[in-house]
Amino acid sequence: MTARIYSPARNAMQSGTAKTGRWLLEYEPERPREIEPLMGWTSSGDMKSQLRLWFDTAEEAVAYATRNGIAYRVEQPHAAKRRTMTYSDNFKFNRVGQWTH
């Protein structure tokens, strides 16, 4: 079973960068989830899919995986693309698209 080591991106409700520098080790699913026929719930017999381990650095996560004989894959985080825009840019004459209330 392969583990995935990555740094999760911030969620949509987060404006800052707090708690984004941590690394997560979680297992890839061995088999797909099944839909229980009576109630329609989604279930899985894979207990390792519930295991999530947090680390401060990627090196600590890799060291843990090698020490315990876990096959792993490291995914590097993508750099955030920031667009600098001021409030006055909303009222420019050469603005693309109309400005309305």
C-alpha positions in Angstrom: 0.0 0.0 0.0 1.4 3.4 -1.0 1.3 6.5 1.2 1.1 10.0 -0.1 3.1 12.7 1.5 2.0 16.3 0.7 1.4 19.7 2.2 -2.3 20.5 2.0 -3.5 23.7 0.4 -5.5 26.2 2.5 -9.2 25.9 2.3 -11.5 28.4 0.7 -12.5 29.9 4.1 -8.9 30.7 5.0 -7.4 34.0 4.0 -4.0 33.7 5.7 -1.3 31.1 5.5 -1.5 29.8 9.1 -1.3 26.0 9.5 -0.3 25.5 5.8 3.4 24.6 6.4 2.6 21.2 7.8 3.0 17.9 5.9 0.5 15.1 5.8 1.1 11.4 5.3 -2.0 9.4 4.3 -2.5 6.1 2.6 -3.9 5.6 -0.9 -7.1 3.5 -0.9 -6.6 -0.2 -1.6 -10.0 -0.6 -3.2 -12.9 1.8 -4.0 -15.6 2.6 -1.6 -18.8 0.6 -1.8 -22.4 1.8 -1.6 -24.4 -0.1 1.0 -27.5 -1.3 -0.7 -30.1 -0.9 2.1 -29.4 2.6 3.3 -27.2 3.9 0.4 -24.3 4.9 2.7 -20.8 4.8 1.4 -18.6 2.4 3.2 -15.1 1.0 3.1 -13.3 -1.9 4.8 -10.0 -0.2 4.4 -8.9 0.9 7.9 -5.7 2.6 6.8 -7.7 5.2 4.8 -8.7 6.7 8.2 -5.1 7.2 9.3 -3.6 10.7 8.8 -0.3 11.6 10.3 0.9 15.2 10.5 4.6 16.2 10.4 6.4 19.6 10.6 8.6 18.9 7.6 8.6 16.7 4.5 11.9 15.1 5.7 10.3 13.9 8.9 7.5 12.3 7.0 9.9 10.6 4.6 12.0 9.4 7.5 8.9 7.9 9.2 7.9 6.1 6.1 11.3 4.6 5.4 11.7 3.7 9.1 8.4 1.8 9.0 8.9 0.2 5.5 6.0 2.2 3.9 6.2 2.9 0.2 5.6 6.6 -0.3 5.2 9.3 -2.9 6.1 12.9 -2.2 4.0 15.7 -3.9 5.6 19.1 -3.8 3.3 22.0 -3.1 2.4 24.5 -5.9 3.3 28.1 -5.4 0.3 30.4 -4.9 -0.3 32.8 -7.7 -1.0 36.2 -6.3 -2.5 39.0 -8.3 -1.7 42.5 -7.0 -4.7 44.7 -7.5 -5.7 47.9 -5.7 -9.1 49.1 -4.8 -8.8 52.0 -7.3 -8.4 49.4 -10.1 -12.1 48.8 -9.8 -12.9 52.3 -11.2 -10.4 52.5 -14.1 -11.7 53.6 -17.5 -9.8 50.8 -19.3 -11.2 48.1 -17.0 -12.3 44.9 -18.7 -16.0 44.4 -18.1 -18.5 46.9 -16.7 -18.5 48.0 -13.1 -21.9 47.9 -11.6 -23.4 48.0 -8.1 
